[in-house]
Amino acid sequence: MAASSLTLGFLLHLVLLSLLFAAKAQEVTQFSYEGFVNDGSLVLQEVAGITNDRMLMLTNTSNDVVGRAFHSKTIRMLNDSDDRQKASSFSTYFVFSIVSSTSGPGGFGLAFVLAPDIDMFVGAQAGHHLGIYSASNAVKETHIFAVEFDTVNGSDKGESDTEGNDVGINVNGTESGVSKPAAYYIGMDSKPVNFSMEKDEAVQAWIDYDGDNKTVNVTVAPVGVTKPSRPLISNRSINLTTVLNGEYMYAGFSASTGEASKASSHYILGWSFAVNAPAPPLDITKLPRPPPKVKDTSSFSWVNFAIGVLSALTLILLLSLCSVTLYKRYTNFEALEDWELDCPHRFRYRDLHTATKGFKESELIGVGGFGAVYKGVLPSTGTEVAVKRIVRSPIQGMREFAAEIESLGRLRHKNLVNLQGWCKRKNDLLLIYDYIRNGSLDSLLFKQSLVLSWEQRFNIIKGIANGLLYLHEEWEQVVVHRDIKTSNILIDGDLNARLGDFGLARLYDHGEASHTTNVVGTIGYIAPELTRTGKASTSSDVYAYGVLLLEVVSGRRPIGSEQFFLVDWVVENYNMGQILEVVDPKLGSNHVEEEVELVLKLGLLCAQHNAESRPTMRQVMRYLNFDDPLPDIGDWRRQTDSDSGRMSLGFLEIVSSSAISTVNNSTSNSSINSRPIQTCR
């Protein structure tokens, strides 16, 4: 009996030890800086310091200087696993800015560093060594892992292991095992979008190490771009267990400048780090503003310039006249207006004419209130595009054309339609987009034999919300779309939603109120307050999104015959306790009731009469991801249904029946296939 008790006790002891070791092996360590202060949490070396603006400045623009900063506490990076030590998984996210001493290129760059000792850098050199290595230790085991962000060509040995403006992974030396030009991907299968780390205002960087698979992912993107789903450097095989020296390491940054003009100030604006967990997110709005870039102050010698102009004036005039005459004769010449000078990516009209087979009717894929959309194949690359040809009126056509170039031309998100470029020739205004093969959500819901499954619809709903969150809160300005509807949602080959048609969009700065005083949009999606104030806001976009949610679940349009109003119909069924009766019959029983009920109630919450009570798109995303419980909506609609219905009906009476018919009978599957109304107050 005693022996049995001892055996049982021994086994329990082993179980407790196993649990203790397992917990220890998965120990989570994390920290986060949204701006920096001199509180002793960082060890600063060489010229590094904290500015009055809460930025961590690694170097100034002096020549041949080094600056380093490390988190003051060591981080446990090696854990016991199966009687062997294994490097832990870790993740870090930081935002940095590089300011050159002149308007030209500076140098040399900065690096994220894991090192066993912060006192091991004595004698480390500037330039390509980035303040980490010296000529003597760059070729031997230093047990340093670094990801460098290099802005200068070549190396100190005269060899060129990178071309500058590169991201590379270094292990125990200055030579990068892998190096790629700074770029990011909009989608998994898209081409990389290159950008300059020196010229962009600020840059985001994510480094993720998988200890189990021994791989590193490095992702970069300018501030304002959400983390790309595809890393720049993907699944790079590195066994940190053999690199690290000791159980504990220091994490931090190092930067350096070079000789002559190769000098830049290197700043870290925010930093988060975690072991065995994702790095905590940073609130970009709470970070210090990046320092301004140096403007080009160079100028011509006006005396020499004037002499040159006077001596060559006759020849220049003759050549100019000949060139203009020939250009007008052999090309479709038109002088650029002021707004065109700020809008790059202009396509040649003759290329678009060829791509669309002369805007042949057989290539027509949609017709809307402002023009038509044609499918085209660019003759130079063979790329499929959608060409939106706007019918130009003296005012409205140009207003919509400029609005789309100004807004969509600078927006980049996986759930937005990508604007490739534009063209203007006499009265022809053309916008060129990616061609989205599956057409609009409207066509998939109402005009095709294909039945979208509930899983596909739920994914589309979340994609639209993600795109609206980017427009409302995550871009540099607030973008109010003002025409959210199923015909403006395109569905790509993977059945992901892409929000398009920004012809009615309006922009304003964060923290300001919208000053728009036009009632625009499409009947059935217009928020009630617009008929009183005319002021569009993110809340009016949320209202339209709520109507769209009900439309996607029910398979019915917002307005039908015999004064049918989708919102009122869903409210009626909700108040009778039978909200699931509105589900699209084409879905049958193939849906998740919990998700369907969530979307329907969220649609009512977004489409309620009181604008102040509607959720933001960030709250909507949390509800859709089940991160937050949906508020109990109770019977809040009972007191406003009749008033809202009368208001909606009264508003419809001032709109011509032809406009209503156009909305209800739209047949295009393009991104501009509806006729929005516009009433000036």
ZAMARGU-4260 file (C-alpha; in steps of 0.2 Angstrom, whole numbers, plus 5000, padded with zeros to 4 digits):
<rodrens>
0) 5000/5000/5000 | 5014/5012/5005 | 5023/5008/4988 | 5008/5012/4978 | 5006/5029/4987
5) 5024/5033/4984 | 5022/5028/4965 | 5007/5039/4964 | 5016/5053/4972 | 5031/5051/4961
10) 5019/5051/4945 | 5010/5067/4951 | 5027/5075/4954 | 5032/5071/4936 | 5016/5078/4929
15) 5018/5095/4939 | 5036/5096/4933 | 5031/5093/4915 | 5017/5107/4916 | 5030/5119/4925
20) 5042/5116/4911 | 5029/5118/4897 | 5023/5134/4905 | 5041/5140/4906 | 5045/5135/4888
25) 5030/5146/4882 | 5034/5161/4893 | 5027/5176/4885 | 5037/5193/4886 | 5031/5209/4878
30) 5033/5228/4878 | 5027/5242/4868 | 5033/5260/4865 | 5021/5273/4857 | 5034/5287/4858
35) 5049/5287/4870 | 5054/5296/4886 | 5069/5296/4896 | 5063/5284/4910 | 5078/5272/4910
40) 5069/5259/4900 | 5081/5261/4885 | 5100/5260/4885 | 5107/5273/4874 | 5124/5272/4866
45) 5135/5284/4856 | 5125/5298/4848 | 5108/5291/4852 | 5095/5301/4862 | 5077/5305/4865
50) 5070/5321/4857 | 5058/5333/4864 | 5045/5327/4852 | 5046/5309/4860 | 5056/5302/4845
55) 5071/5290/4848 | 5085/5298/4837 | 5098/5285/4833 | 5109/5297/4823 | 5110/5315/4817
60) 5117/5320/4801 | 5135/5321/4806 | 5147/5311/4796 | 5154/5294/4802 | 5143/5293/4818
65) 5135/5278/4826 | 5120/5277/4838 | 5112/5262/4847 | 5097/5259/4858 | 5092/5243/4867
70) 5078/5238/4878 | 5086/5239/4896 | 5080/5222/4901 | 5086/5205/4894 | 5074/5194/4885
75) 5073/5175/4887 | 5076/5169/4869 | 5081/5151/4872 | 5069/5138/4880 | 5071/5120/4885
80) 5062/5108/4873 | 5064/5089/4873 | 5080/5091/4883 | 5087/5103/4871 | 5087/5121/4869
85) 5077/5129/4856 | 5075/5148/4850 | 5058/5155/4855 | 5046/5162/4842 | 5046/5181/4843
90) 5037/5196/4834 | 5042/5214/4833 | 5033/5229/4824 | 5041/5247/4823 | 5039/5263/4814
95) 5055/5273/4808 | 5059/5288/4798 | 5075/5293/4788 | 5079/5311/4785 | 5093/5315/4774
100) 5105/5330/4776 | 5101/5336/4759 | 5087/5333/4746 | 5097/5320/4738 | 5101/5302/4745
105) 5109/5301/4763 | 5115/5285/4772 | 5119/5273/4778 | 5104/5265/4786 | 5098/5256/4802
110) 5095/5239/4809 | 5085/5229/4821 | 5097/5219/4832 | 5097/5204/4844 | 5113/5203/4853
115) 5120/5193/4869 | 5129/5209/4876 | 5126/5227/4874 | 5144/5231/4878 | 5151/5220/4864
120) 5150/5234/4851 | 5166/5244/4857 | 5175/5248/4841 | 5160/5245/4829 | 5162/5255/4814
125) 5150/5267/4805 | 5145/5266/4786 | 5140/5249/4780 | 5144/5241/4797 | 5129/5251/4804
130) 5137/5252/4821 | 5136/5233/4824 | 5152/5226/4817 | 5170/5231/4815 | 5182/5225/4802
135) 5189/5212/4814 | 5173/5204/4820 | 5163/5205/4804 | 5170/5188/4798 | 5169/5178/4814
140) 5155/5172/4826 | 5147/5187/4835 | 5131/5178/4839 | 5121/5193/4832 | 5105/5193/4822
145) 5101/5208/4812 | 5088/5214/4800 | 5095/5229/4791 | 5086/5243/4781 | 5100/5249/4770
150) 5100/5265/4760 | 5117/5266/4751 | 5124/5255/4737 | 5138/5243/4739 | 5149/5239/4753
155) 5166/5245/4761 | 5175/5232/4751 | 5169/5239/4734 | 5157/5224/4732 | 5139/5227/4729
160) 5129/5215/4739 | 5113/5226/4738 | 5108/5240/4727 | 5103/5252/4741 | 5085/5255/4748
165) 5085/5237/4753 | 5080/5226/4767 | 5091/5212/4772 | 5094/5198/4785 | 5111/5197/4792
170) 5118/5183/4803 | 5135/5186/4811 | 5141/5198/4798 | 5138/5213/4786 | 5134/5202/4771
175) 5115/5199/4769 | 5110/5181/4767 | 5095/5188/4758 | 5091/5205/4752 | 5077/5213/4743
180) 5072/5231/4737 | 5060/5239/4749 | 5042/5235/4743 | 5025/5229/4748 | 5011/5218/4741
185) 4993/5223/4740 | 4987/5205/4738 | 4995/5188/4738 | 4997/5187/4720 | 5000/5205/4715
190) 5016/5213/4709 | 5027/5222/4722 | 5024/5240/4725 | 5041/5248/4727 | 5044/5263/4738
195) 5059/5274/4745 | 5062/5272/4763 | 5071/5289/4763 | 5058/5298/4753 | 5042/5291/4762
200) 5037/5301/4777 | 5038/5285/4788 | 5040/5267/4786 | 5032/5252/4795 | 5042/5236/4798
205) 5036/5219/4805 | 5048/5205/4809 | 5041/5188/4814 | 5052/5172/4818 | 5044/5155/4819
210) 5054/5145/4832 | 5046/5128/4827 | 5049/5130/4809 | 5065/5140/4810 | 5059/5153/4798
215) 5059/5172/4797 | 5046/5184/4788 | 5050/5202/4785 | 5037/5214/4780 | 5038/5233/4776
220) 5026/5246/4770 | 5024/5265/4771 | 5013/5272/4785 | 4995/5272/4780 | 4996/5255/4773
225) 4989/5240/4783 | 5000/5226/4786 | 5002/5217/4769 | 4996/5198/4770 | 5012/5193/4759
230) 5029/5197/4767 | 5043/5205/4757 | 5055/5191/4763 | 5045/5175/4766 | 5050/5160/4776
235) 5069/5163/4776 | 5076/5148/4784 | 5087/5153/4799 | 5090/5142/4815 | 5092/5155/4828
240) 5096/5142/4841 | 5114/5140/4833 | 5116/5159/4832 | 5111/5165/4849 | 5124/5164/4863
245) 5116/5161/4880 | 5098/5160/4886 | 5095/5179/4887 | 5097/5192/4873 | 5095/5211/4871
250) 5084/5218/4858 | 5086/5235/4850 | 5092/5246/4835 | 5108/5252/4828 | 5111/5265/4814
255) 5126/5274/4806 | 5131/5288/4794 | 5145/5289/4782 | 5157/5302/4774 | 5152/5317/4764
260) 5134/5318/4759 | 5130/5300/4765 | 5123/5305/4781 | 5105/5304/4788 | 5095/5306/4804
265) 5088/5290/4809 | 5072/5290/4820 | 5061/5277/4828 | 5044/5283/4832 | 5036/5268/4840
270) 5041/5250/4844 | 5033/5234/4851 | 5040/5217/4854 | 5034/5200/4860 | 5041/5182/4863
275) 5029/5168/4860 | 5015/5180/4855 | 5011/5193/4841 | 5019/5210/4844 | 5006/5222/4852
280) 4999/5234/4839 | 5004/5252/4839 | 4991/5266/4837 | 4998/5277/4823 | 4989/5292/4829
285) 4998/5292/4846 | 5015/5291/4838 | 5026/5307/4837 | 5024/5315/4820 | 5039/5311/4808
290) 5051/5325/4806 | 5050/5335/4789 | 5060/5330/4774 | 5074/5342/4768 | 5068/5352/4753
295) 5079/5355/4738 | 5086/5372/4739 | 5097/5371/4724 | 5094/5384/4711 | 5100/5389/4694
300) 5113/5403/4692 | 5100/5416/4685 | 5114/5426/4676 | 5121/5411/4666 | 5103/5405/4663
305) 5098/5422/4656 | 5113/5423/4645 | 5110/5405/4639 | 5091/5409/4635 | 5095/5425/4626
310) 5109/5417/4615 | 5098/5402/4610 | 5081/5411/4610 | 5079/5410/4591 | 5084/5392/4590
315) 5073/5387/4604 | 5057/5396/4597 | 5060/5388/4580 | 5062/5370/4588 | 5047/5373/4599
320) 5036/5378/4585 | 5041/5364/4574 | 5039/5351/4588 | 5021/5357/4593 | 5016/5357/4575
325) 5022/5339/4572 | 5015/5333/4589 | 4998/5340/4585 | 4998/5333/4568 | 5003/5315/4572
330) 4995/5313/4590 | 4979/5318/4599 | 4987/5333/4607 | 4978/5343/4621 | 4986/5355/4634
335) 4986/5349/4652 | 4975/5358/4664 | 4982/5363/4681 | 4974/5348/4691 | 4982/5336/4678
340) 5000/5340/4683 | 4998/5332/4700 | 4990/5316/4693 | 5003/5304/4686 | 5000/5288/4677
345) 4992/5296/4661 | 4988/5283/4648 | 4988/5286/4629 | 4971/5288/4621 | 4976/5278/4606
350) 4981/5263/4617 | 4965/5263/4626 | 4956/5265/4610 | 4965/5249/4604 | 4962/5240/4620
355) 4943/5242/4619 | 4943/5239/4600 | 4937/5257/4598 | 4925/5256/4612 | 4915/5243/4603
360) 4898/5239/4610 | 4904/5220/4612 | 4917/5226/4625 | 4904/5235/4635 | 4902/5228/4653
365) 4892/5241/4662 | 4882/5257/4660 | 4879/5270/4674 | 4873/5288/4677 | 4890/5296/4672
370) 4895/5284/4658 | 4900/5267/4653 | 4913/5254/4657 | 4922/5244/4644 | 4933/5228/4645
375) 4950/5231/4637 | 4967/5222/4635 | 4982/5234/4634 | 4992/5231/4618 | 5009/5234/4627
380) 5007/5222/4641 | 4992/5211/4637 | 4985/5216/4654 | 4966/5216/4656 | 4958/5232/4662
385) 4942/5240/4665 | 4940/5257/4656 | 4927/5269/4663 | 4922/5282/4650 | 4913/5297/4658
390) 4901/5307/4649 | 4907/5324/4652 | 4895/5338/4656 | 4902/5356/4658 | 4903/5354/4677
395) 4898/5337/4684 | 4908/5326/4673 | 4925/5335/4677 | 4920/5336/4695 | 4918/5317/4696
400) 4933/5313/4686 | 4944/5324/4697 | 4937/5317/4713 | 4941/5299/4708 | 4959/5303/4703
405) 4962/5313/4719 | 4954/5300/4731 | 4956/5283/4723 | 4972/5287/4715 | 4981/5287/4731
410) 4972/5274/4741 | 4979/5257/4742 | 4970/5242/4751 | 4966/5224/4747 | 4947/5228/4748
415) 4947/5243/4736 | 4947/5244/4717 | 4965/5248/4711 | 4965/5264/4700 | 4979/5261/4687
420) 4978/5278/4678 | 4968/5290/4668 | 4967/5299/4651 | 4958/5315/4645 | 4956/5319/4626
425) 4944/5333/4622 | 4927/5328/4629 | 4933/5310/4633 | 4937/5307/4651 | 4944/5290/4655
430) 4948/5280/4671 | 4958/5264/4670 | 4955/5251/4684 | 4960/5233/4687 | 4948/5221/4678
435) 4938/5212/4691 | 4932/5196/4682 | 4917/5191/4693 | 4908/5208/4691 | 4898/5217/4705
440) 4890/5210/4720 | 4873/5216/4713 | 4875/5204/4698 | 4880/5189/4708 | 4865/5192/4720
445) 4851/5195/4708 | 4856/5192/4690 | 4866/5176/4689 | 4862/5157/4691 | 4877/5156/4703
450) 4871/5156/4721 | 4883/5163/4734 | 4885/5152/4749 | 4883/5159/4766 | 4902/5157/4769
455) 4905/5167/4754 | 4893/5181/4758 | 4900/5182/4776 | 4917/5184/4769 | 4911/5198/4757
460) 4902/5207/4771 | 4918/5207/4782 | 4929/5213/4767 | 4918/5228/4763 | 4919/5232/4782
465) 4938/5231/4781 | 4938/5243/4766 | 4927/5256/4774 | 4937/5255/4791 | 4952/5260/4780
470) 4943/5274/4772 | 4936/5281/4788 | 4950/5279/4801 | 4966/5271/4794 | 4970/5282/4779
475) 4979/5299/4781 | 4962/5308/4778 | 4944/5303/4781 | 4936/5297/4765 | 4917/5297/4765
480) 4912/5286/4750 | 4893/5292/4749 | 4887/5279/4737 | 4889/5262/4746 | 4878/5249/4737
485) 4879/5231/4730 | 4882/5237/4712 | 4898/5247/4718 | 4905/5231/4726 | 4916/5221/4714
490) 4920/5203/4718 | 4937/5196/4712 | 4942/5179/4707 | 4944/5173/4725 | 4927/5180/4729
495) 4934/5194/4740 | 4925/5211/4740 | 4933/5226/4732 | 4924/5243/4735 | 4924/5254/4719
500) 4917/5270/4711 | 4924/5285/4721 | 4916/5298/4710 | 4905/5305/4724 | 4918/5303/4738
505) 4923/5317/4749 | 4939/5320/4759 | 4942/5329/4775 | 4955/5329/4789 | 4954/5318/4804
510) 4946/5327/4819 | 4936/5339/4807 | 4918/5339/4802 | 4911/5336/4785 | 4906/5352/4776
515) 4897/5344/4761 | 4880/5351/4758 | 4874/5340/4743 | 4862/5326/4745 | 4869/5312/4734
520) 4868/5293/4734 | 4856/5280/4728 | 4838/5278/4734 | 4836/5265/4747 | 4854/5268/4754
525) 4853/5287/4759 | 4853/5290/4778 | 4838/5300/4785 | 4848/5314/4791 | 4855/5318/4774
530) 4837/5324/4768 | 4838/5337/4782 | 4856/5343/4783 | 4864/5337/4767 | 4880/5333/4777
535) 4887/5317/4773 | 4898/5308/4786 | 4906/5292/4790 | 4889/5288/4799 | 4879/5290/4783
540) 4891/5277/4775 | 4888/5266/4790 | 4869/5268/4787 | 4871/5262/4769 | 4882/5248/4774
545) 4868/5242/4786 | 4856/5242/4772 | 4868/5232/4762 | 4870/5219/4776 | 4851/5216/4775
550) 4851/5215/4756 | 4865/5202/4756 | 4857/5191/4769 | 4839/5192/4762 | 4843/5193/4743
555) 4830/5207/4741 | 4834/5225/4735 | 4832/5240/4748 | 4816/5246/4738 | 4803/5235/4729
560) 4787/5237/4721 | 4771/5242/4731 | 4781/5253/4743 | 4792/5239/4750 | 4806/5245/4761
565) 4818/5232/4766 | 4823/5240/4782 | 4805/5241/4788 | 4802/5223/4783 | 4816/5216/4793
570) 4811/5227/4808 | 4794/5220/4807 | 4800/5202/4807 | 4812/5206/4821 | 4798/5213/4832
575) 4788/5197/4829 | 4803/5186/4834 | 4805/5179/4817 | 4820/5188/4810 | 4827/5172/4802
580) 4812/5172/4791 | 4820/5185/4780 | 4835/5174/4775 | 4837/5172/4756 | 4827/5156/4751
585) 4841/5152/4739 | 4852/5148/4754 | 4840/5135/4761 | 4847/5128/4777 | 4865/5130/4772
590) 4870/5144/4784 | 4876/5147/4801 | 4861/5154/4811 | 4872/5163/4824 | 4882/5172/4810
595) 4866/5176/4800 | 4857/5183/4816 | 4872/5193/4820 | 4873/5201/4803 | 4854/5205/4802
600) 4854/5213/4819 | 4870/5222/4815 | 4862/5229/4799 | 4847/5236/4809 | 4860/5243/4822
605) 4869/5252/4807 | 4853/5257/4798 | 4844/5265/4813 | 4837/5282/4812 | 4848/5290/4825
610) 4865/5294/4817 | 4874/5296/4834 | 4868/5278/4839 | 4876/5269/4824 | 4892/5260/4827
615) 4909/5265/4819 | 4917/5254/4806 | 4930/5248/4819 | 4916/5243/4831 | 4907/5234/4816
620) 4923/5224/4813 | 4924/5219/4831 | 4906/5213/4831 | 4909/5203/4814 | 4924/5195/4821
625) 4915/5191/4838 | 4928/5201/4847 | 4914/5211/4856 | 4896/5206/4859 | 4883/5215/4849
630) 4872/5227/4860 | 4855/5221/4864 | 4845/5231/4851 | 4828/5227/4861 | 4813/5236/4852
635) 4822/5252/4849 | 4815/5253/4831 | 4796/5253/4837 | 4796/5271/4841 | 4805/5277/4825
640) 4798/5265/4812 | 4783/5275/4807 | 4792/5292/4807 | 4806/5284/4797 | 4795/5276/4785
645) 4785/5292/4782 | 4801/5302/4780 | 4808/5289/4768 | 4792/5290/4758 | 4791/5309/4758
650) 4809/5310/4752 | 4805/5297/4738 | 4790/5308/4732 | 4802/5322/4727 | 4812/5311/4716
655) 4806/5307/4699 | 4799/5290/4695 | 4812/5288/4681 | 4826/5289/4694 | 4818/5276/4705
660) 4816/5265/4690 | 4834/5267/4685 | 4840/5261/4702 | 4828/5246/4703 | 4832/5240/4686
665) 4851/5243/4685 | 4859/5229/4675 | 4877/5232/4674 | 4890/5222/4684 | 4903/5235/4684
670) 4909/5247/4698 | 4899/5262/4691 | 4883/5254/4686 | 4870/5264/4695 | 4863/5282/4693
675) 4865/5291/4709 | 4854/5306/4713 | 4861/5323/4718 | 4850/5337/4725 | 4858/5353/4730
680) 4852/5362/4746
</rodrens>
